[in-house]
Amino acid sequence: MTMSDKSGYFLRWKVNTSGGVVAPDERLPWWPSLLLGFQHVLAMFGSTVVAPILMGFPPNTAILFSGIGTLIFFLFVGGRVPSYLGSSFAFLGVVATATGHQLGTGPNPAIAVALGGIIGAGVAYAIISIIVLIVGYSWLNYLMPGIVTGTVVMVIGLNLSTSAIKQVATTPFDAWMALVTIIAVALFSVYAPGLLRRLPILLGGIVGYVVYGLLGLAGIGSKIDFTQVNKAAWIGVPQFTTPVFQANAMSIITPVAIILAAENIGHIKAVGAMTGSNLDKYLGRAFMGDSVATILAGSFGGTGVTTYAENIGVMAVNRVYSTLIFVIASCIAILFSFCPKFGAIVSTIPAGVFGGLSLVLFGLIAVTGGRIWIENKVDFSKSSNLIPAGVALIIGAGMTGGLAVHFGTIAIDGIGLATFAAIILHQILKERNPQPDEAVFADAAVGMDPTEGHIDTEKR
């Protein structure tokens, strides 16, 4: 399956009624396309709503700019890269550090300060995209190969795990409801029929919410407060906020640009592998589309955005890669954003349910890092890979709760410092001339007998 460049800047979609694989430059008839667009909205909905609520941002605003951001991305890549842009979880830790806001505890009073930092990250990301457009993309693969990108993605999940645990531990009742939510998500992800299996976060959250509400009515736990839902209108303009540019907050949040680039690289390579097309040549344009979408979102009160793995998973299941589907999905998301009633309902989700969803989401993010290692055949018998990954993971997992390293007015949180550590250590330690006996030294470091293939307990 390949894409032709003969159709000009934008693709020209041919109707595909064969029932097989639908290429990026093809489309289905309009009614199936509409249903598939709605499915992509459902796939991204859980994560795109969870991220802003954890940071204390208005969810309807984030949904609005996820739709607008996807259209911007579509324009920059000429409709050649099938992707949906949703709220990036990479901003959670740095926003919490920069604003002093505990994740998942309601509206963030310092949201304007966070927005200034998000714009800073978008500008830094745009600079990276300009460099890629001018000099090419090969240097990115050199700077951030699989060992680095996998480590960075895993660090994101580990760094955020503390906030999930705090939500789960709000009350004993919330802890039990988190367990119910996690089990529901797991069952949907494994046993749900057909396309429902692609929506475990959304469906599991609904189950957890309903069980929490019923038990609250029965007097077993806390009741869900619907006061704000009753006050909210069905139709209304999303809440906009003017950004405030504060040096300390910007220094903390801006380095996330590196993480966004790493995420985008991984996602585009994944889509390229599925479609049978080399999409690396669109990396610069994809970066620019993502950065402009992030700058625009930050300018009005939305979260930073990134290409979404959830929607890549949907494409892998239904084998429909038509980029026109994402135009439809973005338009549906924009319509949803103008329903304040919906945003008010989302804000009633209890801490226990959110904690359960967060544990699954952050766990999946961490495991995705391991998947990147496997797909890139990272050899952990080599100390040149073990040390960058190990050091970065401990930094990222340990530096939580607002901890940051300060260089003058610049503060770097756990995710940012772990990212820099992985990049720098990899460049220092990577093999220029491969050593065939490296495995012996790596095994010796953990007390393993390389000839027997087991841990030497007598050395312990």
C-alpha positions as CSV (number, residue, x, y, z in Angstrom):
1,M,0.0,0.0,0.0
2,T,1.7,3.2,-1.2
3,M,0.8,6.8,-1.6
4,S,1.4,8.8,-4.8
5,D,2.7,12.4,-4.7
6,K,1.1,13.1,-8.1
7,S,-2.1,14.5,-6.7
8,G,-0.4,17.8,-5.6
9,Y,-0.1,19.0,-2.0
10,F,-3.4,17.4,-0.8
11,L,-4.4,13.9,-1.5
12,R,-7.4,13.1,-3.8
13,W,-9.4,10.4,-2.2
14,K,-10.7,7.6,-4.3
15,V,-13.8,5.8,-3.1
16,N,-13.1,2.2,-1.9
17,T,-16.0,-0.2,-1.8
18,S,-14.0,-3.4,-1.9
19,G,-14.3,-4.1,1.9
20,G,-10.5,-4.6,2.2
21,V,-7.8,-2.2,3.4
22,V,-8.5,1.5,2.8
23,A,-5.4,3.4,2.0
24,P,-4.7,7.0,3.2
25,D,-5.6,8.3,-0.3
26,E,-8.9,6.4,-0.4
27,R,-12.2,6.9,1.4
28,L,-15.3,4.9,2.2
29,P,-18.8,6.1,1.2
30,W,-20.0,9.0,3.4
31,W,-22.2,7.1,5.9
32,P,-19.6,4.5,6.9
33,S,-17.0,7.4,7.0
34,L,-19.2,9.3,9.5
35,L,-19.5,6.3,11.7
36,L,-15.8,5.6,11.6
37,G,-15.1,9.3,12.4
38,F,-17.3,9.0,15.5
39,Q,-15.5,5.9,16.5
40,H,-12.2,7.8,16.4
41,V,-13.7,10.5,18.6
42,L,-14.7,7.8,21.1
43,A,-11.2,6.3,21.0
44,M,-9.5,9.5,21.8
45,F,-12.2,10.8,24.2
46,G,-11.2,9.1,27.4
47,S,-7.5,10.3,27.3
48,T,-8.3,13.7,25.9
49,V,-10.8,14.4,28.7
50,V,-8.7,12.8,31.5
51,A,-5.6,14.8,30.9
52,P,-7.1,18.3,31.2
53,I,-9.2,17.4,34.2
54,L,-6.1,16.0,35.9
55,M,-4.3,19.3,35.2
56,G,-7.4,21.4,36.2
57,F,-8.1,22.6,32.7
58,P,-11.7,22.9,31.3
59,P,-12.3,19.7,29.4
60,N,-14.5,21.2,26.7
61,T,-11.8,23.6,25.8
62,A,-9.3,20.8,25.4
63,I,-11.8,18.9,23.2
64,L,-12.3,22.0,21.0
65,F,-8.6,22.4,20.4
66,S,-8.1,18.7,19.9
67,G,-10.5,19.0,16.9
68,I,-9.0,22.2,15.7
69,G,-5.5,20.8,16.2
70,T,-6.2,17.8,14.1
71,L,-7.4,20.0,11.3
72,I,-4.2,22.0,11.5
73,F,-2.1,18.9,11.4
74,F,-4.1,17.7,8.4
75,L,-3.4,20.9,6.6
76,F,0.4,20.8,7.3
77,V,0.9,17.2,6.2
78,G,-1.4,17.7,3.1
79,G,-3.7,14.9,4.4
80,R,-1.0,12.3,3.9
81,V,-0.5,11.2,7.5
82,P,-3.6,9.7,9.2
83,S,-3.4,11.0,12.8
84,Y,-5.6,12.5,15.5
85,L,-4.2,15.1,17.9
86,G,-5.4,14.9,21.5
87,S,-4.3,16.1,25.0
88,S,-0.7,15.2,25.7
89,F,0.0,13.5,29.0
90,A,3.6,14.7,28.8
91,F,2.4,18.0,30.2
92,L,0.9,16.6,33.4
93,G,4.0,16.4,35.6
94,V,5.5,19.7,34.4
95,V,2.2,21.6,34.7
96,A,1.7,20.3,38.3
97,T,5.3,21.4,39.2
98,A,5.0,24.8,37.6
99,T,1.6,25.7,39.1
100,G,1.8,23.9,42.4
101,H,-1.5,22.2,41.5
102,Q,-2.1,18.6,42.7
103,L,-3.3,16.5,39.8
104,G,-7.0,15.6,39.8
105,T,-8.0,18.0,42.6
106,G,-10.3,20.3,40.6
107,P,-9.8,23.6,38.6
108,N,-6.2,24.9,38.5
109,P,-6.1,28.5,39.7
110,A,-2.8,29.0,38.0
111,I,-4.0,27.8,34.6
112,A,-2.8,31.0,32.9
113,V,0.7,30.5,34.0
114,A,0.6,26.9,32.7
115,L,-0.6,28.2,29.3
116,G,2.4,30.4,29.0
117,G,4.6,27.4,29.4
118,I,2.6,25.3,26.9
119,I,3.1,28.1,24.3
120,G,6.8,28.0,25.1
121,A,6.9,24.3,24.5
122,G,5.0,24.8,21.2
123,V,7.5,27.5,20.1
124,A,10.5,25.2,20.9
125,Y,8.7,22.4,19.0
126,A,8.3,24.7,16.0
127,I,12.0,25.5,16.1
128,I,12.8,21.8,16.0
129,S,10.4,21.4,13.1
130,I,12.1,24.2,11.1
131,I,15.4,22.5,11.7
132,V,14.0,19.2,10.4
133,L,12.5,20.9,7.4
134,I,15.8,22.6,6.5
135,V,18.4,19.9,7.3
136,G,16.3,16.7,7.1
137,Y,15.3,14.2,9.8
138,S,18.2,11.7,10.0
139,W,19.7,13.6,12.9
140,L,16.6,12.9,15.0
141,N,17.1,9.2,14.6
142,Y,20.7,9.7,15.6
143,L,19.8,11.8,18.7
144,M,16.8,9.7,19.8
145,P,17.0,6.1,18.7
146,G,14.8,3.4,20.2
147,I,16.7,3.1,23.5
148,V,16.1,6.8,24.1
149,T,12.5,7.2,22.9
150,G,11.4,4.0,24.7
151,T,13.0,5.2,27.9
152,V,11.4,8.7,27.7
153,V,7.9,7.2,27.1
154,M,8.3,4.8,30.0
155,V,9.5,7.7,32.2
156,I,6.3,9.6,31.5
157,G,4.2,6.7,32.9
158,L,6.3,6.1,35.9
159,N,6.6,9.8,36.8
160,L,2.8,10.2,36.7
161,S,2.1,7.1,38.7
162,T,2.3,9.0,42.1
163,S,-0.7,11.2,41.2
164,A,-2.7,8.1,40.3
165,I,-1.9,6.4,43.6
166,K,-2.9,9.6,45.5
167,Q,-6.3,9.6,43.8
168,V,-6.9,5.9,44.5
169,A,-5.9,6.5,48.2
170,T,-8.4,9.4,48.7
171,T,-10.7,7.2,50.8
172,P,-11.0,3.5,51.3
173,F,-14.2,3.6,49.3
174,D,-12.3,5.3,46.4
175,A,-9.7,2.6,46.5
176,W,-12.3,-0.1,46.1
177,M,-14.0,1.9,43.2
178,A,-10.6,2.2,41.6
179,L,-10.3,-1.6,41.7
180,V,-13.7,-1.9,40.1
181,T,-12.8,0.5,37.4
182,I,-9.5,-1.2,36.6
183,I,-11.2,-4.7,36.4
184,A,-13.9,-3.2,34.1
185,V,-11.3,-1.7,31.8
186,A,-9.4,-5.0,31.7
187,L,-12.5,-7.0,30.9
188,F,-13.5,-4.7,28.1
189,S,-10.0,-4.7,26.6
190,V,-9.9,-8.5,26.5
191,Y,-13.4,-9.8,26.2
192,A,-15.6,-7.0,24.6
193,P,-16.9,-7.9,21.2
194,G,-15.8,-6.2,18.0
195,L,-14.9,-2.5,18.1
196,L,-15.9,-2.2,21.7
197,R,-12.6,-3.7,22.6
198,R,-11.0,-0.5,21.3
199,L,-12.8,1.6,23.9
200,P,-11.8,0.0,27.3
201,I,-10.9,3.3,29.0
202,L,-14.2,5.0,28.1
203,L,-16.4,1.9,28.9
204,G,-14.5,1.0,32.0
205,G,-14.9,4.6,33.3
206,I,-18.6,4.5,32.7
207,V,-18.9,1.2,34.6
208,G,-16.9,2.6,37.5
209,Y,-19.0,5.8,37.5
210,V,-22.3,4.0,37.5
211,V,-21.2,1.6,40.3
212,Y,-19.9,4.5,42.4
213,G,-23.1,6.4,41.9
214,L,-25.4,3.4,42.8
215,L,-23.4,2.6,45.9
216,G,-23.5,6.3,46.9
217,L,-27.3,6.3,46.6
218,A,-27.4,3.1,48.8
219,G,-25.4,4.9,51.5
220,I,-22.3,2.7,51.1
221,G,-20.1,5.5,49.9
222,S,-20.1,9.2,48.9
223,K,-22.8,10.5,46.6
224,I,-21.9,12.2,43.3
225,D,-22.6,15.9,43.4
226,F,-24.6,17.0,40.3
227,T,-25.1,20.6,41.4
228,Q,-22.9,22.0,38.6
229,V,-24.5,19.7,36.0
230,N,-27.9,21.1,36.8
231,K,-26.5,24.6,36.4
232,A,-24.7,24.0,33.1
233,A,-26.4,24.9,29.8
234,W,-26.7,22.4,27.0
235,I,-25.1,24.8,24.5
236,G,-22.4,27.3,25.3
237,V,-18.9,28.6,24.3
238,P,-16.0,26.7,25.8
239,Q,-14.1,28.6,28.6
240,F,-11.1,30.5,27.3
241,T,-8.1,31.8,29.3
242,T,-5.5,34.3,28.5
243,P,-1.9,33.0,29.0
244,V,0.6,34.6,31.4
245,F,4.2,34.2,30.6
246,Q,6.3,33.5,33.7
247,A,9.9,32.6,33.3
248,N,10.0,29.9,36.0
249,A,6.9,28.1,34.7
250,M,8.1,28.4,31.1
251,S,11.5,26.9,32.0
252,I,9.8,23.9,33.5
253,I,7.3,23.3,30.8
254,T,9.2,24.2,27.6
255,P,11.5,21.1,27.5
256,V,8.4,19.0,26.9
257,A,8.9,19.9,23.3
258,I,11.6,17.2,23.1
259,I,9.1,14.6,24.5
260,L,6.4,15.7,21.9
261,A,8.9,15.2,19.1
262,A,9.9,11.8,20.5
263,E,6.2,10.8,20.7
264,N,5.5,12.0,17.2
265,I,8.5,10.2,15.7
266,G,7.3,6.9,17.2
267,H,3.7,7.4,16.1
268,I,4.6,8.3,12.5
269,K,6.9,5.3,12.2
270,A,4.1,3.1,13.5
271,V,1.6,4.5,11.0
272,G,4.2,4.2,8.2
273,A,4.7,0.5,9.1
274,M,1.0,-0.2,9.0
275,T,0.4,1.6,5.7
276,G,3.4,0.3,4.0
277,S,4.6,3.8,3.3
278,N,7.8,5.7,4.3
279,L,6.3,8.7,6.1
280,D,9.7,10.0,7.5
281,K,9.8,12.6,4.8
282,Y,6.7,14.2,6.4
283,L,8.3,14.4,9.9
284,G,9.1,18.1,9.6
285,R,5.6,19.0,8.4
286,A,4.1,16.8,11.1
287,F,6.2,18.5,13.8
288,M,5.1,21.9,12.5
289,G,1.4,21.0,12.5
290,D,1.7,19.6,16.0
291,S,3.6,22.6,17.3
292,V,1.2,25.2,15.7
293,A,-1.8,23.3,17.2
294,T,-0.1,23.3,20.6
295,I,0.6,27.1,20.4
296,L,-2.9,27.8,19.4
297,A,-4.4,25.6,22.2
298,G,-2.1,27.3,24.8
299,S,-3.1,30.7,23.6
300,F,-6.8,30.2,24.5
301,G,-6.9,27.7,27.4
302,G,-6.4,24.3,25.9
303,T,-3.8,21.6,26.7
304,G,-0.8,20.8,24.6
305,V,-1.6,18.2,22.0
306,T,0.2,15.3,20.4
307,T,-0.6,12.5,17.9
308,Y,-2.6,9.8,19.6
309,A,-1.7,6.1,19.8
310,E,-5.3,5.3,20.7
311,N,-6.4,6.2,17.2
312,I,-3.4,4.4,15.6
313,G,-4.7,1.3,17.4
314,V,-8.2,1.8,15.9
315,M,-6.7,1.9,12.4
316,A,-4.7,-1.3,13.1
317,V,-8.0,-3.0,13.9
318,N,-10.3,-1.8,11.2
319,R,-7.6,-1.3,8.5
320,V,-9.1,2.0,7.4
321,Y,-6.2,4.5,7.1
322,S,-8.2,7.1,5.1
323,T,-7.0,10.6,6.3
324,L,-10.5,12.0,5.4
325,I,-11.8,10.1,8.5
326,F,-9.8,12.3,10.7
327,V,-11.4,15.5,9.2
328,I,-14.8,14.0,10.1
329,A,-13.6,13.1,13.6
330,S,-12.2,16.5,14.3
331,C,-15.5,18.2,13.2
332,I,-17.5,15.9,15.6
333,A,-15.1,16.8,18.4
334,I,-15.5,20.5,17.8
335,L,-19.3,20.1,18.0
336,F,-19.1,18.2,21.3
337,S,-17.0,21.0,22.8
338,F,-19.9,23.5,22.6
339,C,-21.9,21.4,25.1
340,P,-21.2,22.7,28.7
341,K,-23.5,20.1,30.1
342,F,-21.2,17.5,28.9
343,G,-18.2,19.1,30.5
344,A,-20.0,19.5,33.8
345,I,-20.9,15.7,33.7
346,V,-17.3,14.8,33.2
347,S,-16.2,17.0,36.1
348,T,-18.4,14.8,38.5
349,I,-16.2,11.7,37.9
350,P,-15.1,10.7,41.4
351,A,-11.4,10.5,42.5
352,G,-11.6,6.7,42.8
353,V,-12.8,6.2,39.2
354,F,-10.2,8.7,37.9
355,G,-7.5,7.0,39.9
356,G,-8.4,3.6,38.4
357,L,-8.4,5.1,34.9
358,S,-5.1,6.9,35.6
359,L,-3.4,3.7,36.9
360,V,-4.3,2.0,33.6
361,L,-3.4,4.9,31.4
362,F,-0.1,5.6,33.0
363,G,0.7,1.9,33.2
364,L,0.0,1.6,29.5
365,I,2.2,4.6,28.7
366,A,5.1,3.0,30.7
367,V,4.6,-0.4,29.0
368,T,4.5,1.3,25.6
369,G,8.1,2.4,26.3
370,G,9.0,-1.3,26.7
371,R,7.3,-2.0,23.4
372,I,9.4,0.6,21.7
373,W,12.5,-1.2,23.1
374,I,11.3,-4.5,21.7
375,E,10.4,-3.2,18.3
376,N,13.8,-1.5,18.0
377,K,15.6,-4.7,19.2
378,V,17.4,-2.8,22.0
379,D,20.1,-5.1,23.4
380,F,20.1,-4.9,27.2
381,S,23.1,-7.2,27.5
382,K,25.1,-4.1,26.7
383,S,26.0,-1.6,29.4
384,S,25.8,1.2,26.8
385,N,22.0,0.6,26.8
386,L,21.5,-0.5,30.4
387,I,23.0,2.6,32.0
388,P,21.2,5.4,30.1
389,A,17.8,3.6,30.5
390,G,18.4,2.7,34.2
391,V,19.6,6.1,35.3
392,A,16.8,7.9,33.4
393,L,14.1,5.6,34.7
394,I,15.1,6.1,38.4
395,I,15.3,9.9,37.9
396,G,11.9,10.0,36.3
397,A,10.3,7.6,38.8
398,G,11.9,9.3,41.9
399,M,11.5,13.0,41.0
400,T,7.8,13.5,41.7
401,G,5.8,15.7,44.0
402,G,7.2,19.0,42.6
403,L,10.9,18.0,42.8
404,A,13.0,19.8,40.2
405,V,16.6,20.6,39.4
406,H,17.3,24.4,39.2
407,F,19.8,26.1,37.0
408,G,19.4,29.7,37.8
409,T,15.8,30.6,36.8
410,I,15.5,27.4,34.8
411,A,13.8,24.4,36.6
412,I,13.7,21.0,35.1
413,D,11.3,18.4,36.5
414,G,11.8,14.6,36.6
415,I,10.5,13.9,33.1
416,G,12.7,16.7,31.6
417,L,15.8,15.7,33.5
418,A,15.3,12.0,32.7
419,T,14.9,12.9,29.0
420,F,18.2,14.9,29.0
421,A,19.9,12.1,31.0
422,A,18.9,9.4,28.5
423,I,20.0,11.5,25.5
424,I,23.3,12.6,26.9
425,L,24.3,9.2,28.5
426,H,23.4,7.4,25.2
427,Q,25.6,9.8,23.2
428,I,28.5,9.3,25.6
429,L,28.2,5.5,26.0
430,K,27.0,4.3,22.6
431,E,29.2,1.9,20.8
432,R,31.3,3.3,18.0
433,N,32.9,-0.1,17.5
434,P,30.7,-3.0,18.8
435,Q,32.3,-5.1,21.4
436,P,31.4,-8.8,21.1
437,D,32.2,-9.6,24.7
438,E,30.1,-6.7,26.1
439,A,27.4,-9.2,27.3
440,V,30.0,-10.8,29.7
441,F,30.6,-7.5,31.5
442,A,26.8,-6.6,31.6
443,D,26.0,-10.0,33.0
444,A,28.8,-9.8,35.6
445,A,27.2,-6.5,36.8
446,V,24.1,-8.4,37.9
447,G,25.8,-11.6,39.1
448,M,24.8,-13.7,36.2
449,D,26.9,-16.6,35.0
450,P,26.9,-16.2,31.1
451,T,27.8,-19.8,30.6
452,E,24.9,-21.1,32.8
453,G,22.3,-18.5,32.0
454,H,21.2,-18.1,35.6
455,I,21.8,-15.7,38.5
456,D,24.8,-16.7,40.7
457,T,23.2,-16.6,44.1
458,E,26.6,-17.4,45.8
459,K,27.7,-13.9,44.9
460,R,24.7,-12.3,46.6
